[in-house]
Amino acid sequence: MAAVKYLLTPFVLLSLWCAGWLIAGDILVPSPLSVLMRLGTTIADPESAGNIFVTVFRSVISLIITYLIAIPAGILCGLNRRIMDGISPLVTMSQSCPPVLWIALLMIWSGTGGVVPVAVAVITMLPVVFFSTASGVNSIDKELYIVAKVYHVSKPAVLTGIILPSISPSLSGSLSYSLGVVWKVIATAEFFGSPDGIGARLYWSFRLLDITGLFAWALIIVITGFAIDVFLIRTMRVKLLSDTEGKK
C-alpha cells in the first residue's frame, strides 16, 4: 500500500501533463518524453551540473550563516526578556517583508551575484529559527538554573547540559522548515539576481522561450524538493516524534 501511495500522485500528475500536452501542443506544454530527454542531457552537461552545485552550495552556506546568527541570538533573548523585547520587533519587521523586496534592495546595493541569493535566504529563514530558539529557551524549567547555580555549574556546562538538549526539539523543527524553504528561496533569488545557479537557468530558459528547458529545470527543482522531504525532513520529523514520545 505504501508503494501505491507514493506512485499515485506522480501518476496523476503525469496524466494531467500528457493531457495538457495533447490539448495545448509542444509550444506551450512539451511532451514528457522530450522533457525527460532534455533532463538527461542537462544533468550530463558539466555546466548544468555546476549550476546545480552552485545552488546546493549556496543553500548550505545560507543554513550555516542563519544558524550561527539565530541560535546565539535566540538563546540570549530567551534568557533575557529585556533584550528579547528590544530585538523581536526588528526581527518581526524583517519577517513581514516578502523575499522579492529583499531581492530588489540587495540587487541595488550589491548588484547581481552570489551575495543576493545567500543574503535573501538568510533573511527569510532567520526569524523562524530565532523565535523557535528563543521560545525553546524561555520554556526551560527555571528550577534547573537554580540547581545549576547552587552546585556552581559553569555557564558552558549549563549551555551544553541544560539549554541545548532542552531546545533540540525546537531546533529540529526549525531545521525541518529551513531545509524545505532554503533551496526555493535561493532559486527565486537566482532567477532575478544571479548569473548562475538553477534559478538563473530558469531565467534564461524563460528569456529564450525554451519551454522544454524550462520544464526540465522545473523538474530538477521538484525532484530536489521531493528528495529533501523524503530523506531529510520526514526523517527528522519521525525522530522528533520518537524523542518526544520517549520523554513522555
VENJO-V675031 format. One record per pair of residues at least 12 apart in sequence whose C-alpha atoms are under 8 Angstrom apart, sorted by the first residue. I is the first residue (numbers start at 1). GAP is how many residues later the second one is. Records with the same first field share a line. If there is no record, write none. Layout:
I: GAP + GAP
//
This chain:
14: 18
17: 12 + 14 + 15
18: 13 + 14
27: 184
28: 183
29: 182 + 183
30: 181 + 182 + 185
34: 178
35: 177 + 178 + 180 + 181
36: 180
38: 174 + 175 + 178
39: 174 + 177 + 178 + 180 + 181
42: 174
50: 147
51: 145 + 146 + 147 + 150
52: 145 + 146
53: 144
54: 142 + 143 + 144
55: 128 + 131 + 132 + 142 + 143
56: 127
58: 56 + 59 + 60 + 128
59: 59 + 62 + 123 + 124 + 127
61: 57
62: 56 + 57 + 59 + 60 + 120
63: 59 + 115 + 119
65: 57
66: 56 + 57 + 59 + 60 + 63
67: 59 + 62
69: 57
70: 56 + 57 + 59 + 60 + 63
71: 58 + 59 + 62
73: 57 + 61
74: 55 + 56 + 57 + 58 + 59 + 60 + 61 + 63
75: 58 + 59 + 62
76: 58
77: 57
78: 55 + 56 + 57 + 58 + 59 + 60
79: 55 + 58 + 59
91: 36
92: 35
94: 29 + 33
95: 28 + 29 + 32
99: 21 + 25 + 86
100: 89
102: 18
103: 13 + 14 + 17 + 86 + 89 + 90
107: 86
111: 82
112: 81 + 82 + 83
113: 80 + 81 + 82 + 83
114: 80
116: 73 + 74 + 77 + 78
117: 68 + 69 + 70 + 71 + 72 + 73 + 76 + 77
118: 68
120: 65 + 66 + 69
121: 61 + 64 + 65
124: 61
125: 53 + 56 + 57
128: 46
129: 42 + 45 + 46
132: 38 + 39 + 42
133: 34 + 37 + 38
136: 30 + 31 + 34
137: 26 + 29 + 30
140: 23 + 26
144: 18
145: 13
169: 71
172: 64 + 65 + 68
173: 64
176: 56 + 57 + 60 + 61
179: 49 + 54
180: 45 + 48 + 49 + 53
186: 13
187: 12 + 13
191: 12
198: 19
201: 16
202: 12 + 15 + 16
//
